[in-house]
Amino acid sequence: MTFSNKAVLVAGASSGIGRETALIFAAAGAEVTAVARSADKLSALKAEAGDNLRIISGDLTDPAFTDRLIAEAGDVDILVNLAGRTAHAPFLESDPDMWRAAWELNVHAMLVLSQGIARGMAKRESGHIINVSSILARQVYPLTMFYAATKHATAAITRGMRIELAEYGIRVTEIAPGLVDTELMDQPDHPAVVAAYAKRQNARLPAAEVARAIIYAAGTEAGTAPELIALNPHDQI
Ligand SMILES: NC(=O)c1ccc[n+]([C@@H]2O[C@H](COP(=O)([O-])OP(=O)(O)OC[C@H]3O[C@@H](n4cnc5c(N)ncnc54)[C@H](OP(=O)(O)O)[C@@H]3O)[C@@H](O)[C@H]2O)c1
């Protein structure tokens, strides 16, 4: 699959699924803009990917950064929204600031970036937005209520974008993975969540496998637009 002359913006590219996605797109000839907060991790990614990849570091929940990013990104053909965080904790013990932080990044920041990029796509009547949700976009597991709420919102927003943006020639796809082996799995620190994770012996998807699903969606013919790709470890039911 080749993505020569395609401009791809990967939001959340410094680790995990986003890093793998950026590397595969760059290897396939795309001009990749890799975005995340960690400048050092992005520099390491740039060193591995080479000339096809540029990095822009900043916080996607900062409106000033997002404005600058949208301006500097130029004409984007494919936007992949991956920047995300967890918010797992028992309801009665959880901190409302954590709910707000998860909502701001997983939902609000994704909306703001997508709107800015989609306005350019609409003018050119072409583009593809790929949003990474989760298996928790359609389920709620114990202790995952807040994160699951942000991912249910991601699914609704993705569906809504698909409906509204089709007339502008913009394709929209949701990728919904189950457990993936990334740094995200190390974030929860509440003892109840750590204990629940320790009990779950499910296999975890390699991040590169989810990246390949993203690349598949992006590489489909212009008249095609996969709506939802859900992929799980074989034993996650
Ligand atoms: N791992 C799983 O089991 C799993 C399952 C289903 C869905 N997902 C979803 O997949 C997506 C990617 O997650 P991952 O598993 O690959 O985790 P990850 O390795 O932790 O990647 C998250 C990415 O988001 C970036 N990010 C976080 N906060 C940011 C901010 N404020 N501004 C800009 N970038 C920010 C991180 O970079 P910096 O920290 O450098 O900013 C990193 O590049 C997320 O939306 C996640 O919810 C993950």
The ligand as a Tripos MOL2 file, in Angstrom:
@<TRIPOS>MOLECULE
LIG
   48    52     1     0     0
SMALL
NO_CHARGES

@<TRIPOS>ATOM
      1 N1         -4.2660    0.5440   25.1570 N.am      1 LIG1
      2 C1         -5.5070    0.0800   25.0680 C.2       1 LIG1
      3 O1         -5.8380   -0.9870   25.6450 O.2       1 LIG1
      4 C2         -6.5430    0.8090   24.2360 C.ar      1 LIG1
      5 C3         -7.7330    0.1260   23.9280 C.ar      1 LIG1
      6 C4         -8.7030    0.7780   23.1840 C.ar      1 LIG1
      7 C5         -8.5130    2.0790   22.7750 C.ar      1 LIG1
      8 N2         -7.3540    2.7320   23.0950 N.ar      1 LIG1
      9 C6         -7.2210    4.1240   22.6480 C.3       1 LIG1
     10 O2         -6.1610    4.2240   21.7210 O.3       1 LIG1
     11 C7         -5.6360    5.5540   21.7470 C.3       1 LIG1
     12 C8         -4.1190    5.4800   21.8230 C.3       1 LIG1
     13 O3         -3.7750    4.9240   23.0940 O.3       1 LIG1
     14 P1         -2.5160    3.9690   23.3370 P.3       1 LIG1
     15 O4         -3.0350    2.7090   23.9250 O.co2     1 LIG1
     16 O5         -1.6470    3.9220   22.1600 O.co2     1 LIG1
     17 O6         -1.8530    4.7370   24.5820 O.3       1 LIG1
     18 P2         -0.5490    5.6150   24.7510 P.3       1 LIG1
     19 O7          0.6440    4.8380   24.3410 O.co2     1 LIG1
     20 O8         -0.6170    6.1380   26.1500 O.co2     1 LIG1
     21 O9         -0.7570    6.8130   23.7060 O.3       1 LIG1
     22 C9         -1.5020    7.9690   24.0020 C.3       1 LIG1
     23 C10        -0.9630    9.0850   23.1340 C.3       1 LIG1
     24 O10        -1.7120   10.2730   23.4130 O.3       1 LIG1
     25 C11        -0.7930   11.3360   23.6500 C.3       1 LIG1
     26 N3         -1.3660   12.3280   24.5250 N.ar      1 LIG1
     27 C12        -1.8600   12.1400   25.7750 C.ar      1 LIG1
     28 N4         -2.2710   13.3100   26.2950 N.ar      1 LIG1
     29 C13        -2.0470   14.2530   25.3350 C.ar      1 LIG1
     30 C14        -2.2660   15.6600   25.2760 C.ar      1 LIG1
     31 N5         -2.8210   16.3180   26.2980 N.pl3     1 LIG1
     32 N6         -1.8990   16.3220   24.1600 N.ar      1 LIG1
     33 C15        -1.3200   15.6630   23.1240 C.ar      1 LIG1
     34 N7         -1.1130   14.3290   23.1150 N.ar      1 LIG1
     35 C16        -1.4690   13.6450   24.2160 C.ar      1 LIG1
     36 C17         0.4010   10.6500   24.2980 C.3       1 LIG1
     37 O11         1.5870   11.4070   24.1680 O.3       1 LIG1
     38 P3          2.2090   12.3660   25.2730 P.3       1 LIG1
     39 O12         2.0310   11.7170   26.6060 O.co2     1 LIG1
     40 O13         3.6240   12.4840   24.8110 O.co2     1 LIG1
     41 O14         1.4500   13.6370   25.1310 O.co2     1 LIG1
     42 C18         0.4980    9.3990   23.4170 C.3       1 LIG1
     43 O15         1.1960    9.6880   22.2380 O.3       1 LIG1
     44 C19        -6.2910    6.2650   22.9320 C.3       1 LIG1
     45 O16        -7.3270    7.0880   22.4760 O.3       1 LIG1
     46 C20        -6.8680    5.1110   23.7430 C.3       1 LIG1
     47 O17        -7.9870    5.5130   24.5050 O.3       1 LIG1
     48 C21        -6.3520    2.1200   23.7970 C.ar      1 LIG1
@<TRIPOS>BOND
     1     1     2 1
     2     2     3 2
     3     2     4 1
     4     4     5 ar
     5     4    48 ar
     6     5     6 ar
     7     6     7 ar
     8     7     8 ar
     9     8     9 1
    10     8    48 ar
    11     9    10 1
    12     9    46 1
    13    10    11 1
    14    11    12 1
    15    11    44 1
    16    12    13 1
    17    13    14 1
    18    14    15 2
    19    14    16 1
    20    14    17 1
    21    17    18 1
    22    18    19 2
    23    18    20 1
    24    18    21 1
    25    21    22 1
    26    22    23 1
    27    23    24 1
    28    23    42 1
    29    24    25 1
    30    25    26 1
    31    25    36 1
    32    26    27 ar
    33    26    35 ar
    34    27    28 ar
    35    28    29 ar
    36    29    30 ar
    37    29    35 ar
    38    30    31 1
    39    30    32 ar
    40    32    33 ar
    41    33    34 ar
    42    34    35 ar
    43    36    37 1
    44    36    42 1
    45    37    38 1
    46    38    39 2
    47    38    40 1
    48    38    41 1
    49    42    43 1
    50    44    45 1
    51    44    46 1
    52    46    47 1
@<TRIPOS>SUBSTRUCTURE
     1 LIG1         1 GROUP 0 **** ****
